[in-house]
Amino acid sequence: MKKLVLTGFVGISLLNLSCSGVKKAGDAQQNRSEFLKMKGDYDIVSIDYDKKFKIKPFDDGIDAQCFVGSHWRLIPNNYTGAYTINGGGNCGGGFTQPIKIDVVNGSTFNFKKIADGTKAKQNTAGYTLTLVKQATDQFSLEQNIPFDGENVRVVYNFERTGMK
């Protein structure tokens, strides 16, 4: 009788472990599916933040408003992309920056810049933003930038311009 009870507990434990593995795999597949929906070309249509701060995102040395109208190409199936700053005015001459991208747990958007002649694995620094809103043709990313013991909340609003 003891062997039968012990066998029953072992069987139930194994069943629970196998089901939790299936659930985790299903969750990972769902996250991957949502990430793949981001594929395409986007423009930043607006940036929301407290305007009393002068923000220069992503260490590019240009004002946050220079990113409004910037073009972002996201290719999630190979985790790559690029963004292009148009330039003009106080935004300099414009440039294109290749990036490596990833979305973790369906809500954390990570990217790192890839310099010419280097591989992504050689660059360990990057940026982490939170995916706060996603629809078919738009999404928003939130970045919290520490300043004087507080966080300045910056929200980048993207709108799809095409599928490539």
Secondary structure in CASP SS format (residue, H / E / C, confidence):
PFRMAT SS
TARGET T0000
AUTHOR 0000-0000-0000
METHOD secondary structure of the structure
MODEL  1
M C 1.00
K H 1.00
K H 1.00
L H 1.00
V H 1.00
L H 1.00
T H 1.00
G H 1.00
F H 1.00
V H 1.00
G H 1.00
I H 1.00
S H 1.00
L H 1.00
L H 1.00
N H 1.00
L H 1.00
S H 1.00
C H 1.00
S H 1.00
G H 1.00
V H 1.00
K H 1.00
K H 1.00
A H 1.00
G H 1.00
D H 1.00
A H 1.00
Q H 1.00
Q H 1.00
N H 1.00
R H 1.00
S H 1.00
E H 1.00
F H 1.00
L H 1.00
K C 1.00
M C 1.00
K C 1.00
G E 1.00
D E 1.00
Y E 1.00
D E 1.00
I E 1.00
V E 1.00
S E 1.00
I E 1.00
D E 1.00
Y C 1.00
D C 1.00
K C 1.00
K C 1.00
F C 1.00
K C 1.00
I C 1.00
K C 1.00
P H 1.00
F H 1.00
D H 1.00
D C 1.00
G C 1.00
I C 1.00
D C 1.00
A H 1.00
Q H 1.00
C H 1.00
F H 1.00
V C 1.00
G C 1.00
S C 1.00
H E 1.00
W E 1.00
R E 1.00
L E 1.00
I E 1.00
P H 1.00
N H 1.00
N H 1.00
Y C 1.00
T E 1.00
G E 1.00
A E 1.00
Y E 1.00
T E 1.00
I E 1.00
N C 1.00
G C 1.00
G C 1.00
G H 1.00
N H 1.00
C H 1.00
G C 1.00
G C 1.00
G C 1.00
F E 1.00
T E 1.00
Q E 1.00
P E 1.00
I E 1.00
K E 1.00
I E 1.00
D E 1.00
V E 1.00
V E 1.00
N C 1.00
G C 1.00
S C 1.00
T E 1.00
F E 1.00
N E 1.00
F E 1.00
K E 1.00
K E 1.00
I C 1.00
A C 1.00
D C 1.00
G C 1.00
T C 1.00
K C 1.00
A H 1.00
K H 1.00
Q H 1.00
N C 1.00
T C 1.00
A C 1.00
G C 1.00
Y E 1.00
T E 1.00
L E 1.00
T E 1.00
L E 1.00
V E 1.00
K E 1.00
Q E 1.00
A C 1.00
T C 1.00
D C 1.00
Q E 1.00
F E 1.00
S E 1.00
L E 1.00
E E 1.00
Q E 1.00
N E 1.00
I E 1.00
P E 1.00
F E 1.00
D C 1.00
G C 1.00
E E 1.00
N E 1.00
V E 1.00
R E 1.00
V E 1.00
V E 1.00
Y E 1.00
N E 1.00
F E 1.00
E E 1.00
R E 1.00
T E 1.00
G E 1.00
M C 1.00
K C 1.00
END
